[in-house]
Amino acid sequence: MNLNQIPIYIILLGFLILIAGVALEFTSIPSQASVGGVIFIGPFPIVFGSGQNYQYLIAISLFIAVSMLVLSFVLYRRAS
């Protein structure tokens, strides 16, 4: 795989995750919905959540955010 193709695959992966999330949202029952997420402002994470299983959603969101940060650092180091 060429390093020039990696950003295209990351963008496509993002779109697939977005489509899967929208599909899951339409099939979920509104009375049992849980919400959780992470917003990074600089190096500081803002974590939020509510509902029955928000702990799992926050953990998954933190894992995805940290892995995206690590991936961007690795790709930056490899490019320079």
Secondary structure as UniProt FT lines:
FT   HELIX           3..5
FT   HELIX           6..27
FT   HELIX           30..32
FT   STRAND          35..41
FT   TURN            42..43
FT   STRAND          44..50
FT   HELIX           54..79
//
